[in-house]
Amino acid sequence: MVNLKGSDVGTATVTASIAQASKTNSSVIFTKTFSDNWSIDSATGSYRSIAFPTSPSSGFLAVAPTEGPTKLIGYTDGVTPLAAPMKDENGNQFMVNFGGQRQNGCSTHTFNSSIGCSGGPKIIALLSYTAVNNPDLPAGVYNGDITFIGTNGKSQYDIYATVHVVLTVK
């Protein structure tokens, strides 16, 4: 395995050489990555990401195994349903329901909304949890990841984000 780093985002051609051999791949994608932790220990919880430096008309899309939107839309008000696999202390897996919104410098809309504004080139992911949307989730401690990308729809993606969630259900 080879690790590559750089400050640019997008598709690049990479050639690796050793001795007399070389290998070229013209579809290597460079992205910004982000990871964070979110601990929920009550019946509701909310999470706010950093302001991602990207186009203000970018939106967020779910990345498997997280379930949620896979296409950008202009905009819709409200909260987008998301679901992520989480494991309890015994290794049993449950799909846990969350909500997602996207905020830019002007407004807050659904997770995959891509309407722009003149409020600056940043977007924020807002995630929410409520026990009401998870009535069959037994008491316990659950661990899992919510994964998503931020994209303007013109490139494959600009940001790859993982939010590790520790959820305590009482």
FISE-665631 format. One record per atom (N, C-alpha, C, O): x, y, z. Coordinates in Angstrom, 2 decimals. Atoms other than C-alpha are relative to their C-alpha. Example, Ala and Ser with C-alpha at 12.3 -4.5 7.8 and 13.67 -1.06 7.14 Angstrom:
FISE-665631
         X         Y         Z
      0.89     -1.19      0.00
     12.30     -4.50      7.80
      0.90      1.20      0.00
      1.94      1.18      0.66
     -0.82     -1.19     -0.06
     13.67     -1.06      7.14
     -0.77      1.09      0.73
     -0.26      2.20      0.90
This chain:
FISE-665631
         X         Y         Z
      0.84     -1.16      0.00
      0.00      0.00      0.00
      0.89      1.24      0.00
      1.96      1.26      0.61
     -0.72     -1.27      0.09
      1.13      3.52     -0.80
     -0.93      1.10      0.50
     -2.09      1.17      0.10
      0.77     -1.14     -0.47
     -0.06      6.61      1.04
      0.46      1.24     -0.74
      1.66      1.53     -0.80
     -0.28     -1.23      0.72
     -0.26      9.81     -0.97
     -0.68      1.15      0.72
     -1.80      1.01      1.21
      0.58     -1.18     -0.62
     -0.85     13.27      0.43
      0.21      1.19     -0.90
      1.19      1.26     -1.65
     -0.13     -1.23      0.76
     -1.43     16.64     -1.14
     -1.03      0.99      0.45
     -1.89      0.66      1.26
      0.94     -1.04     -0.40
     -3.33     19.87     -0.80
     -1.11      0.21     -1.02
     -2.05      0.97     -0.77
      1.02     -0.16      1.03
     -5.38     19.59     -4.00
     -1.06     -1.08      0.12
     -0.80     -2.16      0.65
      1.11      0.92      0.00
     -8.75     17.89     -4.36
     -0.40     -0.26     -1.44
     -0.42      0.66     -2.25
      0.45      0.32      1.34
     -9.92     16.05     -7.46
      0.63     -1.28     -0.51
      1.25     -2.02      0.25
     -0.54      1.19      0.64
     -8.90     13.33     -9.89
      1.40      0.29     -0.52
      1.67      1.37     -1.06
     -1.38     -0.18      0.44
     -5.24     12.83    -10.69
      0.52     -1.30     -0.60
     -0.01     -2.38     -0.32
     -0.71      1.17      0.51
     -2.99     10.48    -12.60
      1.24     -0.19      0.87
      2.04      0.73      1.05
     -1.11      0.31     -0.89
     -0.50      8.77    -10.31
      0.80     -1.15     -0.62
      0.24     -2.16     -1.04
     -0.90      1.05      0.47
      2.51      6.75    -11.44
      0.95     -0.35      1.12
      1.62      0.52      1.68
     -0.93      0.49     -1.00
      4.46      4.62     -9.00
      1.04     -0.85     -0.71
      0.71     -1.72     -1.52
     -1.08      0.74      0.64
      7.86      3.29    -10.05
      0.95     -0.55      1.04
      1.22      0.08      2.07
     -1.05      0.60     -0.82
     10.37      0.94     -8.48
      0.86     -0.85     -0.93
      0.36     -1.66     -1.71
     -0.94      0.66      0.91
     13.45     -0.36    -10.23
     -0.44      0.25     -1.45
     -0.58      1.40     -1.86
      0.38     -0.13      1.40
     12.42     -1.06    -13.85
     -1.52     -0.07     -0.23
     -1.98      0.03     -1.37
      1.46      0.16      0.14
      8.67     -1.46    -13.15
     -0.73      1.27      0.41
     -0.27      2.02      1.27
      0.84     -1.13     -0.40
      5.96      1.16    -12.97
     -1.47     -0.35     -0.23
     -1.80     -1.22     -1.03
      1.45      0.20      0.12
      2.20      1.30    -12.60
     -0.64      1.38      0.01
     -0.30      2.23      0.83
      0.70     -1.28      0.11
     -0.08      4.18    -13.62
     -1.49     -0.21      0.19
     -2.06     -1.17     -0.34
      1.45      0.01     -0.21
     -3.64      4.85    -12.46
     -0.47      1.42     -0.24
     -0.04      2.35      0.45
      0.45     -1.35      0.35
     -5.45      7.81    -14.02
     -1.31      0.39      0.67
     -1.89      1.42      0.32
      1.27     -0.34     -0.66
     -8.50      7.74    -11.75
      0.14      0.04      1.52
     -0.78     -0.35      2.24
     -0.20     -0.15     -1.44
     -7.02      8.39     -8.30
     -0.72      1.28      0.44
     -0.57      2.33     -0.18
      0.78     -1.14     -0.47
     -9.28     10.70     -6.32
      0.58      0.48      1.33
      0.72     -0.29      2.28
     -0.47     -0.63     -1.22
     -7.91     13.09     -3.72
     -1.16      0.76      0.63
     -1.86      1.52     -0.05
      1.10     -0.65     -0.70
    -10.38     14.30     -1.10
      0.51      0.60      1.31
      1.62      0.31      1.76
     -0.22     -0.44     -1.37
    -10.48     16.17      2.16
     -0.72     -1.02      0.87
     -1.85     -1.41      0.57
      0.65      0.94     -0.91
    -11.22     13.78      5.01
     -0.23      0.66      1.34
      0.51      1.55      1.75
      0.38     -0.55     -1.28
    -12.87     14.54      8.30
     -0.54     -1.13      0.86
     -1.32     -1.96      0.38
      0.59      0.96     -0.93
    -13.59     12.42     11.35
     -0.18      0.69      1.34
      0.59      1.56      1.73
      0.32     -0.60     -1.29
    -15.15     13.29     14.67
     -0.76     -1.04      0.82
     -1.13     -2.10      0.32
      0.73      0.87     -0.92
    -16.87     11.70     17.67
     -1.23      0.72      0.52
     -1.21      1.93      0.73
      1.24     -0.54     -0.54
    -20.42     12.18     18.94
     -0.51     -0.98      1.04
     -0.74     -2.15      0.74
      0.51      0.83     -1.09
    -21.61     10.84     22.28
     -1.41      0.46      0.35
     -1.65      1.64      0.60
      1.40     -0.29     -0.31
    -25.35     10.64     22.97
     -0.38     -0.83      1.22
     -0.28     -2.05      1.20
      0.39      0.75     -1.20
    -26.56      9.73     26.46
     -1.35      0.45      0.56
     -1.61      0.36      1.76
      1.36     -0.37     -0.40
    -30.11     11.03     26.52
     -0.96     -0.36     -1.14
     -0.54     -0.92     -2.15
      1.02      0.37      0.99
    -33.36     10.62     24.56
      0.13      0.79     -1.30
     -0.44      0.40     -2.32
     -0.25     -0.79      1.20
    -32.25     13.31     22.09
      1.46      0.43     -0.02
      2.12      0.52      1.02
     -1.37     -0.49      0.13
    -28.94     14.48     20.76
      0.16      0.75     -1.31
     -0.53      0.48     -2.28
     -0.27     -0.74      1.24
    -27.58     16.91     18.21
      1.51      0.15     -0.17
      2.26      0.22      0.80
     -1.41     -0.09      0.37
    -24.26     17.21     16.43
      0.14      1.08     -1.07
     -0.69      1.18     -1.98
     -0.31     -1.04      0.97
    -22.75     20.13     14.50
      1.46     -0.19     -0.41
      2.36     -0.17      0.42
     -1.36      0.19      0.50
    -19.71     19.58     12.29
      0.74      1.33     -0.06
      0.18      2.39      0.23
     -0.73     -1.20      0.33
    -16.99     22.05     11.52
     -0.60      0.58     -1.27
     -1.39     -0.08     -1.95
      0.41     -0.60      1.27
    -17.64     24.44      8.65
      0.98     -0.49     -1.06
      2.15     -0.12     -1.07
     -0.85      0.56      1.04
    -16.30     22.54      5.65
      0.27      1.05     -1.08
     -0.67      1.65     -1.60
     -0.32     -0.98      1.05
    -14.45     24.80      3.20
     -0.24     -0.60     -1.39
      0.61     -1.29     -1.94
      0.37      0.52      1.31
    -16.22     23.96     -0.03
     -0.99      0.98     -0.63
     -1.25      2.05     -0.08
      0.98     -0.84      0.67
    -18.72     25.43     -2.43
     -1.25      0.17      0.87
     -1.72     -0.82      1.44
      1.23     -0.17     -0.78
    -21.76     26.98     -0.67
     -1.20     -0.69     -0.63
     -2.26     -0.79     -0.01
      1.08      0.75      0.64
    -23.89     25.06     -3.17
      0.24     -1.51      0.07
     -0.36     -2.27     -0.68
     -0.22      1.43     -0.22
    -22.55     21.71     -1.99
     -1.04     -0.53      0.97
     -1.61      0.21      1.78
      0.89      0.68     -0.92
    -24.73     19.19     -0.18
      0.66     -1.27      0.47
      1.77     -1.60      0.05
     -0.55      1.24     -0.55
    -24.19     15.95      1.72
     -0.77     -1.20     -0.53
     -1.99     -1.15     -0.71
      0.59      1.26      0.45
    -24.82     12.40      0.50
      0.50     -1.12      0.88
      1.67     -1.13      1.29
     -0.37      1.14     -0.83
    -24.82      9.19      2.51
      0.94     -0.93     -0.75
      0.85     -1.09     -1.97
     -0.93      1.00      0.54
    -22.03      6.66      1.97
     -0.24     -1.30      0.75
     -0.25     -1.32      1.98
      0.25      1.31     -0.61
    -22.72      2.96      2.59
      1.12     -0.33      0.99
      2.29     -0.05      0.73
      1.29      0.62     -0.30
    -23.26      1.43      5.02
     -1.06      0.96      0.56
     -2.17      0.53      0.87
      1.02     -0.96     -0.42
    -25.01      4.64      6.14
     -1.07      0.09     -1.09
     -0.75      0.17     -2.28
      1.10     -0.12      0.95
    -28.44      4.83      4.51
     -0.52      1.43      0.02
     -0.68      2.03      1.08
      0.50     -1.35      0.12
    -29.73      8.14      3.22
      0.05      0.43     -1.46
      0.16     -0.41     -2.35
      0.06     -0.48      1.39
    -29.81     10.35      0.12
      1.30     -0.28     -0.75
      2.39     -0.22     -0.19
     -1.15      0.25      0.87
    -27.51      9.51     -2.78
      0.07      0.96     -1.17
      0.95      0.86     -2.02
      0.01     -1.01      1.06
    -28.39     12.44     -5.05
     -0.29      1.37      0.62
     -1.07      1.49      1.57
      0.27     -1.36     -0.43
    -28.32     16.19     -4.56
     -1.35      0.48     -0.55
     -1.80      0.03     -1.60
      1.22     -0.65      0.46
    -31.51     18.22     -4.84
      0.23      1.51      0.13
      1.19      1.94      0.77
     -0.11     -1.46     -0.13
    -32.03     21.98     -5.18
     -0.07      0.39      1.47
      0.93      0.78      2.06
      0.15     -0.14     -1.44
    -33.42     22.40     -1.69
     -1.40     -0.37      0.42
     -2.36     -0.23     -0.34
      1.25      0.29     -0.67
    -36.18     21.27      0.61
      0.22      0.30      1.48
      1.28      0.01      2.02
     -0.10     -0.23     -1.43
    -36.85     22.37      4.15
     -0.29     -1.30      0.73
     -0.99     -2.18      0.22
      0.27      1.17     -0.82
    -36.87     19.77      6.90
      1.26     -0.76      0.34
      2.38     -0.29      0.15
     -1.08      0.88     -0.45
    -34.75     16.94      8.20
     -0.01     -1.25     -0.87
     -1.07     -1.85     -1.08
     -0.13      1.19      0.84
    -33.48     14.11      5.99
      0.21     -1.23      0.88
      1.08     -1.21      1.75
     -0.24      1.24     -0.76
    -33.79     10.57      7.42
      1.33     -0.64     -0.41
      1.64     -0.76     -1.60
     -1.23      0.76      0.19
    -30.46      8.77      7.82
     -0.08     -1.21      0.92
     -0.77     -1.16      1.94
     -0.08      1.17     -0.87
    -29.78      5.32      9.28
      1.40     -0.57     -0.09
      2.00     -0.63     -1.17
     -1.36      0.54     -0.04
    -26.50      3.80     10.38
      0.02     -1.29      0.81
     -0.67     -1.38      1.83
     -0.12      1.23     -0.79
    -25.58      0.29     11.53
      0.84      0.26      1.24
      1.92      0.86      1.17
     -0.72     -0.15     -1.26
    -24.52      0.24     15.16
     -0.04     -1.32      0.75
     -1.02     -2.06      0.67
     -0.07      1.25     -0.75
    -23.42     -2.62     17.38
     -0.09      0.26      1.49
      0.47      1.23      2.01
      0.08     -0.10     -1.46
    -24.30     -3.17     21.02
      1.20     -0.70      0.62
      2.09     -1.17     -0.09
     -1.14      0.59     -0.71
    -21.93     -4.53     23.69
      0.22     -1.46     -0.33
      1.32     -1.98     -0.13
     -0.11      1.42      0.33
    -22.64     -8.09     22.53
      0.28     -0.25     -1.48
      0.32     -1.39     -1.92
     -0.30      0.14      1.42
    -21.85     -7.41     18.87
     -1.23     -0.12     -0.88
     -1.10     -0.33     -2.08
      1.23      0.04      0.80
    -25.50     -7.43     17.77
     -0.17      1.32     -0.74
      0.01      2.39     -0.17
      0.12     -1.20      0.83
    -26.12     -5.00     14.93
     -1.45      0.46     -0.12
     -2.36     -0.35     -0.29
      1.30     -0.63      0.14
    -29.06     -2.60     14.77
      0.14      1.19     -0.94
      1.16      1.87     -0.93
      0.03     -1.23      0.79
    -29.97      0.07     12.23
     -0.63      1.08      0.87
     -1.76      0.93      1.34
      0.47     -1.09     -0.87
    -30.33      3.31     14.17
     -0.35      1.19     -0.88
      0.41      1.56     -1.78
      0.49     -1.13      0.79
    -32.32      6.23     12.76
      0.53      1.33      0.54
      0.52      1.58      1.74
     -0.49     -1.34     -0.31
    -30.84      9.73     12.70
     -0.66      0.96     -0.98
     -1.40      0.55     -1.88
      0.45     -1.00      0.94
    -31.69     12.97     10.96
      1.20      0.83     -0.44
      2.18      0.95      0.30
     -1.09     -0.83      0.49
    -29.48     15.20      8.83
     -0.50      1.27     -0.67
     -1.54      1.27     -1.34
      0.26     -1.26      0.69
    -29.49     18.79      7.66
      1.32      0.59     -0.46
      2.39      0.24      0.03
     -1.17     -0.70      0.54
    -27.10     20.98      5.69
     -0.21      1.49      0.18
     -1.25      2.04     -0.20
      0.08     -1.44     -0.24
    -26.40     24.55      6.69
      1.12      0.69     -0.76
      2.27      0.25     -0.73
     -1.04     -0.83      0.60
    -24.58     27.17      4.64
     -0.10      1.38      0.65
     -0.77      1.53      1.66
     -0.01     -1.33     -0.62
    -24.03     30.86      5.35
     -1.32      0.71      0.00
     -1.44      1.77      0.62
      1.29     -0.69      0.11
    -27.65     31.72      4.57
     -1.16     -0.74      0.66
     -2.06     -0.11      1.21
      1.19      0.72     -0.44
    -29.99     28.91      5.63
      0.32     -1.45      0.33
      1.43     -1.93      0.10
     -0.09      1.42     -0.34
    -30.59     25.36      6.85
     -1.08     -0.74     -0.77
     -2.25     -0.36     -0.74
      0.93      0.80      0.79
    -32.20     22.75      4.60
      0.32     -1.48      0.20
      1.14     -1.83      1.05
     -0.26      1.43     -0.09
    -32.28     18.98      4.12
      1.46     -0.31     -0.31
      2.17      0.49     -0.92
     -1.40      0.44      0.07
    -28.99     17.05      4.16
      0.57      0.12     -1.41
      1.72      0.54     -1.58
     -0.49      0.05      1.37
    -28.72     16.75      0.38
     -0.41      1.23     -0.82
     -0.32      1.21     -2.05
      0.31     -1.24      0.72
    -29.88     20.28     -0.50
      1.29      0.64     -0.49
      2.32      0.58      0.18
     -1.22     -0.58      0.59
    -27.45     22.10     -2.75
     -0.18      1.45     -0.42
      0.60      1.96     -1.23
      0.22     -1.39      0.37
    -28.86     25.61     -3.01
      1.16      0.85      0.55
      1.56      0.69      1.70
     -1.10     -0.86     -0.40
    -26.09     28.21     -2.88
     -0.48      1.27      0.64
     -1.68      1.52      0.75
      0.29     -1.31     -0.56
    -25.92     31.59     -1.25
      1.26      0.83     -0.01
      2.35      0.33     -0.32
     -1.17     -0.88      0.00
    -23.63     34.55     -0.93
      0.63      0.09      1.38
      1.45      0.98      1.64
     -0.49     -0.04     -1.38
    -22.87     33.77      2.73
      1.36     -0.60      0.22
      1.79     -0.74      1.37
     -1.33      0.54     -0.16
    -19.47     32.26      2.06
      0.10     -1.45     -0.44
     -0.90     -2.16     -0.49
     -0.20      1.35      0.55
    -17.95     29.03      0.76
      0.17     -1.08      1.07
      1.21     -1.74      1.11
     -0.09      1.03     -1.03
    -18.68     26.73      3.70
     -1.37     -0.64      0.22
     -2.40      0.01      0.08
      1.23      0.70     -0.38
    -21.26     24.11      4.65
      0.26     -0.76      1.29
      1.39     -1.14      1.59
     -0.06      0.67     -1.29
    -22.00     22.47      8.00
     -1.00     -1.15      0.00
     -2.12     -0.99     -0.47
      0.91      1.13     -0.17
    -23.50     19.04      8.69
     -0.62      0.07      1.39
      0.09      0.19      2.39
      0.74      0.05     -1.26
    -26.18     18.98     11.38
     -0.66     -1.37      0.09
     -1.44     -1.74     -0.79
      0.57      1.32     -0.19
    -27.10     15.53     12.71
     -0.84      0.00      1.27
     -0.55      0.73      2.22
      0.87      0.07     -1.17
    -29.83     14.65     15.17
     -0.41     -1.44      0.28
     -0.47     -2.29     -0.61
      0.48      1.30     -0.45
    -30.98     11.65     17.18
     -1.17      0.25      0.94
     -1.15      1.18      1.74
      1.09     -0.02     -0.96
    -34.26     11.07     18.96
     -0.48     -1.43      0.23
     -0.66     -2.20     -0.71
      0.45      1.34     -0.36
    -35.39      7.96     20.81
     -1.37     -0.31     -0.60
     -1.68     -1.47     -0.86
      1.33      0.18      0.58
    -38.91      8.49     19.41
      0.09     -0.68     -1.37
     -0.79     -1.45     -1.75
     -0.19      0.61      1.32
    -37.56      7.49     15.96
      0.66     -1.36      0.06
      0.93     -1.96     -0.98
     -0.64      1.30     -0.20
    -35.98      4.34     17.43
     -0.70     -0.77      1.11
     -0.06     -1.16      2.08
      0.76      0.57     -1.12
    -38.77      2.79     19.55
      0.37     -1.44      0.35
      0.14     -1.86      1.49
     -0.30      1.41     -0.26
    -37.55     -0.81     19.24
      1.45     -0.24      0.38
      1.88     -1.39      0.46
     -1.41      0.13     -0.35
    -33.92     -0.12     20.22
      0.11     -0.32      1.49
     -0.25      0.51      2.33
     -0.09      0.37     -1.42
    -33.21     -2.01     23.48
      1.04      0.85      0.75
      1.93      1.45      0.15
     -0.98     -0.70     -0.84
    -31.33     -0.44     26.38
      1.39     -0.59     -0.24
      1.54     -1.80     -0.44
     -1.37      0.45      0.20
    -27.56     -0.63     25.96
      0.87      1.12     -0.54
      0.43      2.26     -0.70
     -0.96     -0.95      0.57
    -24.49      1.09     24.58
      0.33     -0.48     -1.41
      0.69     -1.64     -1.61
     -0.17      0.31      1.41
    -24.11      1.20     20.80
      1.13      0.84     -0.58
      1.31      2.00     -0.22
     -1.08     -0.69      0.70
    -21.13      2.11     18.61
     -0.17     -0.19     -1.50
     -0.51     -1.28     -1.96
      0.08      0.08      1.45
    -21.15      2.91     14.91
      0.42      1.31     -0.64
      0.72      2.28      0.05
     -0.44     -1.17      0.75
    -20.27      5.40     12.21
     -1.10      0.49     -0.94
     -1.79     -0.31     -1.57
      0.81     -0.64      1.03
    -22.31      7.83     10.16
      1.00      0.52     -1.02
      1.85      1.36     -0.70
     -0.96     -0.41      1.04
    -20.44      8.27      6.86
     -0.74      0.72     -1.12
     -1.83      0.34     -1.52
      0.62     -0.80      1.06
    -21.15     10.85      4.20
      1.07      0.78     -0.74
      2.19      0.94     -0.28
     -0.88     -0.86      0.77
    -19.60     12.98      1.51
     -0.66      1.36     -0.17
     -1.88      1.48     -0.13
      0.46     -1.33      0.39
    -19.90     16.67      0.78
      0.42      0.22     -1.44
      1.59      0.04     -1.77
     -0.31     -0.14      1.42
    -20.11     17.40     -2.92
     -0.83      1.12     -0.63
     -1.92      1.45     -0.16
      0.77     -0.99      0.76
    -21.17     20.08     -5.36
     -0.64     -0.64     -1.23
     -1.30      0.04     -2.01
      0.57      0.72      1.12
    -22.17     17.43     -7.88
      0.82      0.09     -1.27
      0.51     -0.59     -2.25
     -0.83     -0.16      1.20
    -19.50     18.50    -10.37
      1.25     -0.87      0.06
      1.76     -1.31     -0.97
     -1.12      0.92     -0.17
    -16.64     16.47     -8.93
     -0.55     -1.22      0.72
     -1.70     -1.20      1.18
      0.53      1.17     -0.68
    -16.93     13.03     -7.43
     -0.36      0.34      1.44
     -1.45      0.01      1.90
      0.30     -0.56     -1.31
    -16.69     14.57     -3.97
      1.17      0.83      0.49
      2.30      0.68      0.04
     -1.01     -0.89     -0.54
    -14.83     17.16     -2.01
      0.42     -0.38      1.42
      1.56     -0.18      1.82
     -0.23      0.32     -1.41
    -15.12     15.90      1.58
     -0.53     -1.39      0.27
     -1.63     -1.74     -0.16
      0.46      1.30     -0.46
    -15.33     12.40      3.01
     -0.01      0.08      1.52
      1.04      0.29      2.14
      0.14     -0.19     -1.44
    -16.65     12.49      6.59
     -0.48     -1.26      0.69
     -1.32     -1.99      0.17
      0.44      1.09     -0.88
    -17.02      9.91      9.34
     -0.24      0.59      1.38
      0.65      1.21      1.96
      0.31     -0.40     -1.37
    -18.76     10.69     12.61
     -0.23     -1.28      0.79
     -1.21     -1.99      0.55
      0.14      1.19     -0.82
    -18.22      7.93     15.16
     -0.98      0.33      1.14
     -0.81      1.31      1.86
      1.06     -0.25     -0.97
    -21.27      7.67     17.42
      0.05     -1.05      1.10
      0.13     -2.25      0.83
      0.21      0.86     -1.17
    -21.49      6.22     20.93
     -1.35      0.42      0.57
     -1.53      1.54      1.04
      1.37     -0.27     -0.42
    -25.17      5.98     21.86
     -0.33     -0.86      1.22
     -0.21     -2.08      1.18
      0.44      0.73     -1.19
    -26.37      5.04     25.34
     -1.52      0.12      0.09
     -2.07      1.21      0.22
      1.45      0.05     -0.10
    -30.01      3.95     25.46
     -0.33     -0.54      1.39
      0.12     -1.62      1.78
      0.33      0.38     -1.39
    -31.46      3.80     28.98
     -1.39     -0.62      0.08
     -1.83     -1.00      1.17
